[in-house]
Amino acid sequence: MSEVTIYHNPRCSKSRQTLELLTAKGVTPRVVLYLEDPPDAVELRQILALLKLTPRDLMRTRESEYAALDLGNPERDDDELIGAMVANPILIERPIVVKGSRAVIGRPPEKVLEVL
């Protein structure tokens, strides 16, 4: 059985609910506190590929860093957006659950059942 990983922010209610749901289903995931231990650019690209999303699709656009760094500018390329998420992991949508070759954003939390 493939290991389940959750990119988790304990201050986020959806992230907490997702972790609780996994635990209730008997899954003991590897918990990555991504604000403290952010993914590097290579790992973030792998996650994006699994999610089948663009960097812009994974960004939390309401964070103050998004506006401060002018990340809504359509001239920003994928490398710049990924670099911004690596440097400011608060910009990464959460929670992300990865199992094997599948990944999903736990919004709503029940969506993670798709990868179990």
PDB file as gemmi writes it, atoms N, CA and C in Angstrom:
CRYST1    1.000    1.000    1.000  90.00  90.00  90.00 P 1                      
ATOM      1  N   MET A   1       0.840  -1.183   0.000  1.00  0.00           N  
ATOM      2  CA  MET A   1       0.000   0.000   0.000  1.00  0.00           C  
ATOM      3  C   MET A   1       0.885   1.247   0.000  1.00  0.00           C  
ATOM      4  N   SER A   2       0.554   2.205  -0.840  1.00  0.00           N  
ATOM      5  CA  SER A   2       1.327   3.444  -0.936  1.00  0.00           C  
ATOM      6  C   SER A   2       1.128   4.304   0.301  1.00  0.00           C  
ATOM      7  N   GLU A   3       2.208   4.975   0.655  1.00  0.00           N  
ATOM      8  CA  GLU A   3       2.144   5.903   1.772  1.00  0.00           C  
ATOM      9  C   GLU A   3       1.258   7.094   1.411  1.00  0.00           C  
ATOM     10  N   VAL A   4       0.513   7.574   2.381  1.00  0.00           N  
ATOM     11  CA  VAL A   4      -0.313   8.764   2.209  1.00  0.00           C  
ATOM     12  C   VAL A   4       0.403   9.919   2.884  1.00  0.00           C  
ATOM     13  N   THR A   5       0.517  11.026   2.172  1.00  0.00           N  
ATOM     14  CA  THR A   5       1.147  12.229   2.704  1.00  0.00           C  
ATOM     15  C   THR A   5       0.133  13.352   2.677  1.00  0.00           C  
ATOM     16  N   ILE A   6       0.087  14.120   3.756  1.00  0.00           N  
ATOM     17  CA  ILE A   6      -0.750  15.312   3.780  1.00  0.00           C  
ATOM     18  C   ILE A   6       0.134  16.526   4.021  1.00  0.00           C  
ATOM     19  N   TYR A   7      -0.005  17.512   3.153  1.00  0.00           N  
ATOM     20  CA  TYR A   7       0.654  18.803   3.332  1.00  0.00           C  
ATOM     21  C   TYR A   7      -0.334  19.615   4.157  1.00  0.00           C  
ATOM     22  N   HIS A   8       0.025  19.818   5.410  1.00  0.00           N  
ATOM     23  CA  HIS A   8      -0.921  20.208   6.450  1.00  0.00           C  
ATOM     24  C   HIS A   8      -0.547  21.530   7.096  1.00  0.00           C  
ATOM     25  N   ASN A   9      -1.583  22.318   7.381  1.00  0.00           N  
ATOM     26  CA  ASN A   9      -1.443  23.533   8.182  1.00  0.00           C  
ATOM     27  C   ASN A   9      -2.400  23.372   9.360  1.00  0.00           C  
ATOM     28  N   PRO A  10      -1.892  23.120  10.558  1.00  0.00           N  
ATOM     29  CA  PRO A  10      -2.770  22.865  11.697  1.00  0.00           C  
ATOM     30  C   PRO A  10      -3.666  24.048  12.072  1.00  0.00           C  
ATOM     31  N   ARG A  11      -3.360  25.238  11.571  1.00  0.00           N  
ATOM     32  CA  ARG A  11      -4.201  26.403  11.860  1.00  0.00           C  
ATOM     33  C   ARG A  11      -5.400  26.497  10.922  1.00  0.00           C  
ATOM     34  N   CYS A  12      -5.432  25.673   9.887  1.00  0.00           N  
ATOM     35  CA  CYS A  12      -6.499  25.697   8.883  1.00  0.00           C  
ATOM     36  C   CYS A  12      -7.562  24.647   9.240  1.00  0.00           C  
ATOM     37  N   SER A  13      -8.813  25.072   9.341  1.00  0.00           N  
ATOM     38  CA  SER A  13      -9.880  24.141   9.725  1.00  0.00           C  
ATOM     39  C   SER A  13     -10.067  23.033   8.685  1.00  0.00           C  
ATOM     40  N   LYS A  14      -9.974  23.350   7.400  1.00  0.00           N  
ATOM     41  CA  LYS A  14     -10.128  22.317   6.358  1.00  0.00           C  
ATOM     42  C   LYS A  14      -8.987  21.305   6.423  1.00  0.00           C  
ATOM     43  N   SER A  15      -7.802  21.781   6.728  1.00  0.00           N  
ATOM     44  CA  SER A  15      -6.658  20.889   6.853  1.00  0.00           C  
ATOM     45  C   SER A  15      -6.845  19.973   8.070  1.00  0.00           C  
ATOM     46  N   ARG A  16      -7.284  20.530   9.182  1.00  0.00           N  
ATOM     47  CA  ARG A  16      -7.537  19.711  10.382  1.00  0.00           C  
ATOM     48  C   ARG A  16      -8.629  18.687  10.114  1.00  0.00           C  
ATOM     49  N   GLN A  17      -9.704  19.112   9.447  1.00  0.00           N  
ATOM     50  CA  GLN A  17     -10.803  18.189   9.136  1.00  0.00           C  
ATOM     51  C   GLN A  17     -10.339  17.068   8.210  1.00  0.00           C  
ATOM     52  N   THR A  18      -9.491  17.398   7.266  1.00  0.00           N  
ATOM     53  CA  THR A  18      -8.976  16.390   6.336  1.00  0.00           C  
ATOM     54  C   THR A  18      -8.121  15.373   7.080  1.00  0.00           C  
ATOM     55  N   LEU A  19      -7.253  15.843   7.960  1.00  0.00           N  
ATOM     56  CA  LEU A  19      -6.419  14.937   8.748  1.00  0.00           C  
ATOM     57  C   LEU A  19      -7.291  14.040   9.634  1.00  0.00           C  
ATOM     58  N   GLU A  20      -8.314  14.610  10.241  1.00  0.00           N  
ATOM     59  CA  GLU A  20      -9.237  13.817  11.070  1.00  0.00           C  
ATOM     60  C   GLU A  20      -9.955  12.762  10.236  1.00  0.00           C  
ATOM     61  N   LEU A  21     -10.365  13.124   9.024  1.00  0.00           N  
ATOM     62  CA  LEU A  21     -11.042  12.178   8.144  1.00  0.00           C  
ATOM     63  C   LEU A  21     -10.118  11.022   7.768  1.00  0.00           C  
ATOM     64  N   LEU A  22      -8.879  11.333   7.431  1.00  0.00           N  
ATOM     65  CA  LEU A  22      -7.918  10.281   7.109  1.00  0.00           C  
ATOM     66  C   LEU A  22      -7.736   9.334   8.286  1.00  0.00           C  
ATOM     67  N   THR A  23      -7.573   9.913   9.461  1.00  0.00           N  
ATOM     68  CA  THR A  23      -7.379   9.103  10.668  1.00  0.00           C  
ATOM     69  C   THR A  23      -8.605   8.233  10.942  1.00  0.00           C  
ATOM     70  N   ALA A  24      -9.798   8.798  10.761  1.00  0.00           N  
ATOM     71  CA  ALA A  24     -11.031   8.042  10.976  1.00  0.00           C  
ATOM     72  C   ALA A  24     -11.156   6.872  10.005  1.00  0.00           C  
ATOM     73  N   LYS A  25     -10.538   6.999   8.831  1.00  0.00           N  
ATOM     74  CA  LYS A  25     -10.553   5.928   7.837  1.00  0.00           C  
ATOM     75  C   LYS A  25      -9.429   4.920   8.065  1.00  0.00           C  
ATOM     76  N   GLY A  26      -8.710   5.069   9.175  1.00  0.00           N  
ATOM     77  CA  GLY A  26      -7.644   4.131   9.505  1.00  0.00           C  
ATOM     78  C   GLY A  26      -6.318   4.428   8.834  1.00  0.00           C  
ATOM     79  N   VAL A  27      -6.186   5.625   8.251  1.00  0.00           N  
ATOM     80  CA  VAL A  27      -4.958   6.012   7.563  1.00  0.00           C  
ATOM     81  C   VAL A  27      -4.095   6.829   8.518  1.00  0.00           C  
ATOM     82  N   THR A  28      -2.830   6.454   8.608  1.00  0.00           N  
ATOM     83  CA  THR A  28      -1.871   7.230   9.388  1.00  0.00           C  
ATOM     84  C   THR A  28      -0.924   7.886   8.386  1.00  0.00           C  
ATOM     85  N   PRO A  29      -1.258   9.113   7.987  1.00  0.00           N  
ATOM     86  CA  PRO A  29      -0.460   9.744   6.939  1.00  0.00           C  
ATOM     87  C   PRO A  29       0.858  10.306   7.463  1.00  0.00           C  
ATOM     88  N   ARG A  30       1.783  10.481   6.538  1.00  0.00           N  
ATOM     89  CA  ARG A  30       2.986  11.264   6.825  1.00  0.00           C  
ATOM     90  C   ARG A  30       2.531  12.717   6.766  1.00  0.00           C  
ATOM     91  N   VAL A  31       2.729  13.434   7.836  1.00  0.00           N  
ATOM     92  CA  VAL A  31       2.272  14.821   7.930  1.00  0.00           C  
ATOM     93  C   VAL A  31       3.441  15.754   7.644  1.00  0.00           C  
ATOM     94  N   VAL A  32       3.280  16.563   6.611  1.00  0.00           N  
ATOM     95  CA  VAL A  32       4.277  17.563   6.260  1.00  0.00           C  
ATOM     96  C   VAL A  32       3.713  18.922   6.663  1.00  0.00           C  
ATOM     97  N   LEU A  33       4.332  19.540   7.644  1.00  0.00           N  
ATOM     98  CA  LEU A  33       3.938  20.892   8.049  1.00  0.00           C  
ATOM     99  C   LEU A  33       4.602  21.847   7.067  1.00  0.00           C  
ATOM    100  N   TYR A  34       3.938  22.054   5.947  1.00  0.00           N  
ATOM    101  CA  TYR A  34       4.575  22.708   4.800  1.00  0.00           C  
ATOM    102  C   TYR A  34       4.944  24.168   5.045  1.00  0.00           C  
ATOM    103  N   LEU A  35       4.359  24.806   6.043  1.00  0.00           N  
ATOM    104  CA  LEU A  35       4.771  26.181   6.343  1.00  0.00           C  
ATOM    105  C   LEU A  35       6.152  26.195   6.999  1.00  0.00           C  
ATOM    106  N   GLU A  36       6.462  25.133   7.742  1.00  0.00           N  
ATOM    107  CA  GLU A  36       7.768  25.007   8.395  1.00  0.00           C  
ATOM    108  C   GLU A  36       8.788  24.305   7.501  1.00  0.00           C  
ATOM    109  N   ASP A  37       8.315  23.381   6.692  1.00  0.00           N  
ATOM    110  CA  ASP A  37       9.166  22.564   5.830  1.00  0.00           C  
ATOM    111  C   ASP A  37       8.581  22.566   4.418  1.00  0.00           C  
ATOM    112  N   PRO A  38       8.685  23.702   3.710  1.00  0.00           N  
ATOM    113  CA  PRO A  38       8.029  23.808   2.407  1.00  0.00           C  
ATOM    114  C   PRO A  38       8.665  22.913   1.356  1.00  0.00           C  
ATOM    115  N   PRO A  39       7.845  22.493   0.395  1.00  0.00           N  
ATOM    116  CA  PRO A  39       8.412  21.718  -0.708  1.00  0.00           C  
ATOM    117  C   PRO A  39       9.350  22.602  -1.525  1.00  0.00           C  
ATOM    118  N   ASP A  40      10.384  21.985  -2.093  1.00  0.00           N  
ATOM    119  CA  ASP A  40      11.247  22.744  -3.001  1.00  0.00           C  
ATOM    120  C   ASP A  40      10.583  22.780  -4.369  1.00  0.00           C  
ATOM    121  N   ALA A  41      11.206  23.454  -5.317  1.00  0.00           N  
ATOM    122  CA  ALA A  41      10.606  23.632  -6.641  1.00  0.00           C  
ATOM    123  C   ALA A  41      10.364  22.299  -7.338  1.00  0.00           C  
ATOM    124  N   VAL A  42      11.283  21.356  -7.197  1.00  0.00           N  
ATOM    125  CA  VAL A  42      11.129  20.047  -7.847  1.00  0.00           C  
ATOM    126  C   VAL A  42       9.919  19.313  -7.268  1.00  0.00           C  
ATOM    127  N   GLU A  43       9.828  19.281  -5.944  1.00  0.00           N  
ATOM    128  CA  GLU A  43       8.708  18.599  -5.295  1.00  0.00           C  
ATOM    129  C   GLU A  43       7.386  19.284  -5.640  1.00  0.00           C  
ATOM    130  N   LEU A  44       7.383  20.603  -5.669  1.00  0.00           N  
ATOM    131  CA  LEU A  44       6.168  21.340  -5.994  1.00  0.00           C  
ATOM    132  C   LEU A  44       5.719  21.047  -7.428  1.00  0.00           C  
ATOM    133  N   ARG A  45       6.668  20.941  -8.346  1.00  0.00           N  
ATOM    134  CA  ARG A  45       6.318  20.585  -9.730  1.00  0.00           C  
ATOM    135  C   ARG A  45       5.720  19.169  -9.795  1.00  0.00           C  
ATOM    136  N   GLN A  46       6.262  18.248  -8.997  1.00  0.00           N  
ATOM    137  CA  GLN A  46       5.724  16.889  -8.961  1.00  0.00           C  
ATOM    138  C   GLN A  46       4.292  16.892  -8.429  1.00  0.00           C  
ATOM    139  N   ILE A  47       4.057  17.661  -7.387  1.00  0.00           N  
ATOM    140  CA  ILE A  47       2.714  17.762  -6.810  1.00  0.00           C  
ATOM    141  C   ILE A  47       1.752  18.359  -7.838  1.00  0.00           C  
ATOM    142  N   LEU A  48       2.184  19.419  -8.507  1.00  0.00           N  
ATOM    143  CA  LEU A  48       1.343  20.043  -9.533  1.00  0.00           C  
ATOM    144  C   LEU A  48       0.994  19.053 -10.641  1.00  0.00           C  
ATOM    145  N   ALA A  49       1.955  18.247 -11.053  1.00  0.00           N  
ATOM    146  CA  ALA A  49       1.698  17.245 -12.092  1.00  0.00           C  
ATOM    147  C   ALA A  49       0.673  16.224 -11.613  1.00  0.00           C  
ATOM    148  N   LEU A  50       0.802  15.773 -10.375  1.00  0.00           N  
ATOM    149  CA  LEU A  50      -0.157  14.811  -9.827  1.00  0.00           C  
ATOM    150  C   LEU A  50      -1.553  15.419  -9.724  1.00  0.00           C  
ATOM    151  N   LEU A  51      -1.604  16.691  -9.345  1.00  0.00           N  
ATOM    152  CA  LEU A  51      -2.891  17.383  -9.223  1.00  0.00           C  
ATOM    153  C   LEU A  51      -3.474  17.774 -10.582  1.00  0.00           C  
ATOM    154  N   LYS A  52      -2.619  17.769 -11.610  1.00  0.00           N  
ATOM    155  CA  LYS A  52      -3.000  18.232 -12.949  1.00  0.00           C  
ATOM    156  C   LYS A  52      -3.459  19.691 -12.898  1.00  0.00           C  
ATOM    157  N   LEU A  53      -2.672  20.504 -12.179  1.00  0.00           N  
ATOM    158  CA  LEU A  53      -2.953  21.929 -12.035  1.00  0.00           C  
ATOM    159  C   LEU A  53      -1.763  22.755 -12.501  1.00  0.00           C  
ATOM    160  N   THR A  54      -2.028  23.995 -12.828  1.00  0.00           N  
ATOM    161  CA  THR A  54      -0.963  24.946 -13.111  1.00  0.00           C  
ATOM    162  C   THR A  54      -0.551  25.590 -11.790  1.00  0.00           C  
ATOM    163  N   PRO A  55       0.618  26.191 -11.733  1.00  0.00           N  
ATOM    164  CA  PRO A  55       1.023  26.873 -10.497  1.00  0.00           C  
ATOM    165  C   PRO A  55      -0.014  27.910 -10.041  1.00  0.00           C  
ATOM    166  N   ARG A  56      -0.558  28.647 -10.975  1.00  0.00           N  
ATOM    167  CA  ARG A  56      -1.550  29.669 -10.623  1.00  0.00           C  
ATOM    168  C   ARG A  56      -2.785  29.041  -9.973  1.00  0.00           C  
ATOM    169  N   ASP A  57      -3.170  27.842 -10.433  1.00  0.00           N  
ATOM    170  CA  ASP A  57      -4.341  27.151  -9.878  1.00  0.00           C  
ATOM    171  C   ASP A  57      -4.139  26.724  -8.428  1.00  0.00           C  
ATOM    172  N   LEU A  58      -2.895  26.578  -8.010  1.00  0.00           N  
ATOM    173  CA  LEU A  58      -2.587  26.101  -6.662  1.00  0.00           C  
ATOM    174  C   LEU A  58      -2.357  27.251  -5.673  1.00  0.00           C  
ATOM    175  N   MET A  59      -2.461  28.475  -6.156  1.00  0.00           N  
ATOM    176  CA  MET A  59      -2.132  29.620  -5.308  1.00  0.00           C  
ATOM    177  C   MET A  59      -3.344  30.148  -4.557  1.00  0.00           C  
ATOM    178  N   ARG A  60      -3.090  30.538  -3.321  1.00  0.00           N  
ATOM    179  CA  ARG A  60      -4.102  31.189  -2.493  1.00  0.00           C  
ATOM    180  C   ARG A  60      -4.057  32.691  -2.803  1.00  0.00           C  
ATOM    181  N   THR A  61      -4.970  33.115  -3.642  1.00  0.00           N  
ATOM    182  CA  THR A  61      -4.943  34.477  -4.166  1.00  0.00           C  
ATOM    183  C   THR A  61      -5.361  35.539  -3.156  1.00  0.00           C  
ATOM    184  N   ARG A  62      -5.933  35.130  -2.050  1.00  0.00           N  
ATOM    185  CA  ARG A  62      -6.373  36.115  -1.049  1.00  0.00           C  
ATOM    186  C   ARG A  62      -5.309  36.418   0.003  1.00  0.00           C  
ATOM    187  N   GLU A  63      -4.195  35.737  -0.073  1.00  0.00           N  
ATOM    188  CA  GLU A  63      -3.104  36.024   0.869  1.00  0.00           C  
ATOM    189  C   GLU A  63      -2.460  37.359   0.504  1.00  0.00           C  
ATOM    190  N   SER A  64      -2.035  38.098   1.515  1.00  0.00           N  
ATOM    191  CA  SER A  64      -1.441  39.423   1.276  1.00  0.00           C  
ATOM    192  C   SER A  64      -0.180  39.328   0.414  1.00  0.00           C  
ATOM    193  N   GLU A  65       0.563  38.242   0.526  1.00  0.00           N  
ATOM    194  CA  GLU A  65       1.775  38.047  -0.265  1.00  0.00           C  
ATOM    195  C   GLU A  65       1.465  37.992  -1.766  1.00  0.00           C  
ATOM    196  N   TYR A  66       0.300  37.469  -2.097  1.00  0.00           N  
ATOM    197  CA  TYR A  66      -0.090  37.359  -3.504  1.00  0.00           C  
ATOM    198  C   TYR A  66      -0.133  38.744  -4.142  1.00  0.00           C  
ATOM    199  N   ALA A  67      -0.784  39.665  -3.478  1.00  0.00           N  
ATOM    200  CA  ALA A  67      -0.864  41.036  -4.006  1.00  0.00           C  
ATOM    201  C   ALA A  67       0.475  41.748  -3.894  1.00  0.00           C  
ATOM    202  N   ALA A  68       1.148  41.579  -2.752  1.00  0.00           N  
ATOM    203  CA  ALA A  68       2.414  42.279  -2.521  1.00  0.00           C  
ATOM    204  C   ALA A  68       3.464  41.897  -3.564  1.00  0.00           C  
ATOM    205  N   LEU A  69       3.438  40.645  -4.016  1.00  0.00           N  
ATOM    206  CA  LEU A  69       4.415  40.166  -5.000  1.00  0.00           C  
ATOM    207  C   LEU A  69       3.909  40.289  -6.435  1.00  0.00           C  
ATOM    208  N   ASP A  70       2.741  40.888  -6.604  1.00  0.00           N  
ATOM    209  CA  ASP A  70       2.159  41.100  -7.936  1.00  0.00           C  
ATOM    210  C   ASP A  70       2.014  39.775  -8.699  1.00  0.00           C  
ATOM    211  N   LEU A  71       1.556  38.746  -7.989  1.00  0.00           N  
ATOM    212  CA  LEU A  71       1.462  37.420  -8.600  1.00  0.00           C  
ATOM    213  C   LEU A  71       0.241  37.264  -9.499  1.00  0.00           C  
ATOM    214  N   GLY A  72      -0.681  38.197  -9.426  1.00  0.00           N  
ATOM    215  CA  GLY A  72      -1.825  38.176 -10.325  1.00  0.00           C  
ATOM    216  C   GLY A  72      -1.481  38.672 -11.717  1.00  0.00           C  
ATOM    217  N   ASN A  73      -0.288  39.215 -11.865  1.00  0.00           N  
ATOM    218  CA  ASN A  73       0.174  39.727 -13.145  1.00  0.00           C  
ATOM    219  C   ASN A  73       0.278  38.555 -14.132  1.00  0.00           C  
ATOM    220  N   PRO A  74      -0.483  38.601 -15.242  1.00  0.00           N  
ATOM    221  CA  PRO A  74      -0.458  37.475 -16.181  1.00  0.00           C  
ATOM    222  C   PRO A  74       0.895  37.264 -16.854  1.00  0.00           C  
ATOM    223  N   GLU A  75       1.789  38.225 -16.735  1.00  0.00           N  
ATOM    224  CA  GLU A  75       3.122  38.053 -17.321  1.00  0.00           C  
ATOM    225  C   GLU A  75       4.038  37.190 -16.454  1.00  0.00           C  
ATOM    226  N   ARG A  76       3.619  36.902 -15.235  1.00  0.00           N  
ATOM    227  CA  ARG A  76       4.410  36.012 -14.371  1.00  0.00           C  
ATOM    228  C   ARG A  76       4.360  34.607 -14.945  1.00  0.00           C  
ATOM    229  N   ASP A  77       5.533  34.000 -15.151  1.00  0.00           N  
ATOM    230  CA  ASP A  77       5.544  32.646 -15.705  1.00  0.00           C  
ATOM    231  C   ASP A  77       5.519  31.604 -14.591  1.00  0.00           C  
ATOM    232  N   ASP A  78       5.398  30.350 -14.980  1.00  0.00           N  
ATOM    233  CA  ASP A  78       5.294  29.259 -14.004  1.00  0.00           C  
ATOM    234  C   ASP A  78       6.495  29.216 -13.065  1.00  0.00           C  
ATOM    235  N   ASP A  79       7.699  29.445 -13.594  1.00  0.00           N  
ATOM    236  CA  ASP A  79       8.889  29.419 -12.742  1.00  0.00           C  
ATOM    237  C   ASP A  79       8.814  30.483 -11.652  1.00  0.00           C  
ATOM    238  N   GLU A  80       8.344  31.666 -11.997  1.00  0.00           N  
ATOM    239  CA  GLU A  80       8.217  32.739 -11.009  1.00  0.00           C  
ATOM    240  C   GLU A  80       7.168  32.390  -9.961  1.00  0.00           C  
ATOM    241  N   LEU A  81       6.046  31.818 -10.397  1.00  0.00           N  
ATOM    242  CA  LEU A  81       4.979  31.460  -9.455  1.00  0.00           C  
ATOM    243  C   LEU A  81       5.433  30.347  -8.514  1.00  0.00           C  
ATOM    244  N   ILE A  82       6.109  29.356  -9.057  1.00  0.00           N  
ATOM    245  CA  ILE A  82       6.625  28.266  -8.214  1.00  0.00           C  
ATOM    246  C   ILE A  82       7.657  28.819  -7.233  1.00  0.00           C  
ATOM    247  N   GLY A  83       8.536  29.675  -7.700  1.00  0.00           N  
ATOM    248  CA  GLY A  83       9.516  30.297  -6.815  1.00  0.00           C  
ATOM    249  C   GLY A  83       8.855  31.072  -5.693  1.00  0.00           C  
ATOM    250  N   ALA A  84       7.769  31.759  -6.010  1.00  0.00           N  
ATOM    251  CA  ALA A  84       7.046  32.515  -4.989  1.00  0.00           C  
ATOM    252  C   ALA A  84       6.428  31.582  -3.952  1.00  0.00           C  
ATOM    253  N   MET A  85       5.898  30.440  -4.389  1.00  0.00           N  
ATOM    254  CA  MET A  85       5.300  29.486  -3.445  1.00  0.00           C  
ATOM    255  C   MET A  85       6.365  28.817  -2.573  1.00  0.00           C  
ATOM    256  N   VAL A  86       7.521  28.545  -3.142  1.00  0.00           N  
ATOM    257  CA  VAL A  86       8.612  27.960  -2.360  1.00  0.00           C  
ATOM    258  C   VAL A  86       9.076  28.952  -1.289  1.00  0.00           C  
ATOM    259  N   ALA A  87       9.214  30.210  -1.677  1.00  0.00           N  
ATOM    260  CA  ALA A  87       9.679  31.240  -0.745  1.00  0.00           C  
ATOM    261  C   ALA A  87       8.603  31.673   0.240  1.00  0.00           C  
ATOM    262  N   ASN A  88       7.334  31.525  -0.149  1.00  0.00           N  
ATOM    263  CA  ASN A  88       6.196  31.949   0.678  1.00  0.00           C  
ATOM    264  C   ASN A  88       5.150  30.836   0.684  1.00  0.00           C  
ATOM    265  N   PRO A  89       5.397  29.758   1.411  1.00  0.00           N  
ATOM    266  CA  PRO A  89       4.505  28.594   1.324  1.00  0.00           C  
ATOM    267  C   PRO A  89       3.068  28.868   1.751  1.00  0.00           C  
ATOM    268  N   ILE A  90       2.821  29.987   2.428  1.00  0.00           N  
ATOM    269  CA  ILE A  90       1.442  30.348   2.774  1.00  0.00           C  
ATOM    270  C   ILE A  90       0.595  30.496   1.502  1.00  0.00           C  
ATOM    271  N   LEU A  91       1.243  30.701   0.365  1.00  0.00           N  
ATOM    272  CA  LEU A  91       0.542  30.859  -0.908  1.00  0.00           C  
ATOM    273  C   LEU A  91       0.021  29.539  -1.475  1.00  0.00           C  
ATOM    274  N   ILE A  92       0.468  28.409  -0.929  1.00  0.00           N  
ATOM    275  CA  ILE A  92       0.078  27.092  -1.451  1.00  0.00           C  
ATOM    276  C   ILE A  92      -1.283  26.703  -0.874  1.00  0.00           C  
ATOM    277  N   GLU A  93      -2.209  26.362  -1.759  1.00  0.00           N  
ATOM    278  CA  GLU A  93      -3.525  25.896  -1.318  1.00  0.00           C  
ATOM    279  C   GLU A  93      -3.361  24.654  -0.457  1.00  0.00           C  
ATOM    280  N   ARG A  94      -4.251  24.483   0.473  1.00  0.00           N  
ATOM    281  CA  ARG A  94      -4.148  23.375   1.415  1.00  0.00           C  
ATOM    282  C   ARG A  94      -5.525  22.804   1.715  1.00  0.00           C  
ATOM    283  N   PRO A  95      -5.539  21.628   2.282  1.00  0.00           N  
ATOM    284  CA  PRO A  95      -4.483  20.635   2.392  1.00  0.00           C  
ATOM    285  C   PRO A  95      -4.338  19.852   1.088  1.00  0.00           C  
ATOM    286  N   ILE A  96      -3.159  19.362   0.855  1.00  0.00           N  
ATOM    287  CA  ILE A  96      -2.905  18.495  -0.300  1.00  0.00           C  
ATOM    288  C   ILE A  96      -2.620  17.102   0.247  1.00  0.00           C  
ATOM    289  N   VAL A  97      -3.297  16.115  -0.322  1.00  0.00           N  
ATOM    290  CA  VAL A  97      -3.069  14.723   0.066  1.00  0.00           C  
ATOM    291  C   VAL A  97      -2.547  13.981  -1.163  1.00  0.00           C  
ATOM    292  N   VAL A  98      -1.447  13.264  -0.949  1.00  0.00           N  
ATOM    293  CA  VAL A  98      -0.803  12.507  -2.025  1.00  0.00           C  
ATOM    294  C   VAL A  98      -0.738  11.047  -1.613  1.00  0.00           C  
ATOM    295  N   LYS A  99      -1.122  10.186  -2.556  1.00  0.00           N  
ATOM    296  CA  LYS A  99      -0.965   8.741  -2.365  1.00  0.00           C  
ATOM    297  C   LYS A  99      -0.535   8.157  -3.695  1.00  0.00           C  
ATOM    298  N   GLY A 100       0.683   7.648  -3.723  1.00  0.00           N  
ATOM    299  CA  GLY A 100       1.203   7.053  -4.954  1.00  0.00           C  
ATOM    300  C   GLY A 100       1.245   8.069  -6.075  1.00  0.00           C  
ATOM    301  N   SER A 101       0.568   7.753  -7.169  1.00  0.00           N  
ATOM    302  CA  SER A 101       0.577   8.637  -8.334  1.00  0.00           C  
ATOM    303  C   SER A 101      -0.664   9.529  -8.393  1.00  0.00           C  
ATOM    304  N   ARG A 102      -1.330   9.682  -7.268  1.00  0.00           N  
ATOM    305  CA  ARG A 102      -2.542  10.496  -7.220  1.00  0.00           C  
ATOM    306  C   ARG A 102      -2.429  11.543  -6.127  1.00  0.00           C  
ATOM    307  N   ALA A 103      -3.071  12.675  -6.365  1.00  0.00           N  
ATOM    308  CA  ALA A 103      -3.097  13.744  -5.372  1.00  0.00           C  
ATOM    309  C   ALA A 103      -4.403  14.506  -5.511  1.00  0.00           C  
ATOM    310  N   VAL A 104      -4.797  15.126  -4.423  1.00  0.00           N  
ATOM    311  CA  VAL A 104      -6.027  15.912  -4.414  1.00  0.00           C  
ATOM    312  C   VAL A 104      -5.909  16.999  -3.340  1.00  0.00           C  
ATOM    313  N   ILE A 105      -6.596  18.094  -3.577  1.00  0.00           N  
ATOM    314  CA  ILE A 105      -6.712  19.144  -2.565  1.00  0.00           C  
ATOM    315  C   ILE A 105      -7.957  18.827  -1.750  1.00  0.00           C  
ATOM    316  N   GLY A 106      -7.814  18.814  -0.445  1.00  0.00           N  
ATOM    317  CA  GLY A 106      -8.911  18.452   0.448  1.00  0.00           C  
ATOM    318  C   GLY A 106      -9.905  19.575   0.689  1.00  0.00           C  
ATOM    319  N   ARG A 107     -10.508  20.056  -0.362  1.00  0.00           N  
ATOM    320  CA  ARG A 107     -11.552  21.078  -0.274  1.00  0.00           C  
ATOM    321  C   ARG A 107     -12.696  20.653  -1.182  1.00  0.00           C  
ATOM    322  N   PRO A 108     -13.747  20.118  -0.610  1.00  0.00           N  
ATOM    323  CA  PRO A 108     -13.979  19.827   0.797  1.00  0.00           C  
ATOM    324  C   PRO A 108     -13.152  18.618   1.247  1.00  0.00           C  
ATOM    325  N   PRO A 109     -13.043  18.423   2.558  1.00  0.00           N  
ATOM    326  CA  PRO A 109     -12.208  17.334   3.071  1.00  0.00           C  
ATOM    327  C   PRO A 109     -12.547  15.971   2.489  1.00  0.00           C  
ATOM    328  N   GLU A 110     -13.816  15.704   2.202  1.00  0.00           N  
ATOM    329  CA  GLU A 110     -14.233  14.412   1.678  1.00  0.00           C  
ATOM    330  C   GLU A 110     -13.612  14.108   0.323  1.00  0.00           C  
ATOM    331  N   LYS A 111     -13.113  15.115  -0.340  1.00  0.00           N  
ATOM    332  CA  LYS A 111     -12.488  14.920  -1.655  1.00  0.00           C  
ATOM    333  C   LYS A 111     -11.272  13.995  -1.569  1.00  0.00           C  
ATOM    334  N   VAL A 112     -10.631  13.929  -0.398  1.00  0.00           N  
ATOM    335  CA  VAL A 112      -9.450  13.068  -0.262  1.00  0.00           C  
ATOM    336  C   VAL A 112      -9.792  11.589  -0.360  1.00  0.00           C  
ATOM    337  N   LEU A 113     -11.040  11.249  -0.180  1.00  0.00           N  
ATOM    338  CA  LEU A 113     -11.442   9.842  -0.290  1.00  0.00           C  
ATOM    339  C   LEU A 113     -11.190   9.317  -1.704  1.00  0.00           C  
ATOM    340  N   GLU A 114     -11.106  10.230  -2.681  1.00  0.00           N  
ATOM    341  CA  GLU A 114     -10.848   9.827  -4.066  1.00  0.00           C  
ATOM    342  C   GLU A 114      -9.484   9.164  -4.248  1.00  0.00           C  
ATOM    343  N   VAL A 115      -8.516   9.474  -3.394  1.00  0.00           N  
ATOM    344  CA  VAL A 115      -7.171   8.910  -3.568  1.00  0.00           C  
ATOM    345  C   VAL A 115      -6.899   7.725  -2.652  1.00  0.00           C  
ATOM    346  N   LEU A 116      -7.813   7.435  -1.755  1.00  0.00           N  
ATOM    347  CA  LEU A 116      -7.587   6.305  -0.826  1.00  0.00           C  
ATOM    348  C   LEU A 116      -7.891   4.981  -1.472  1.00  0.00           C  
TER     349      LEU A 116                                                      
END                                                                             
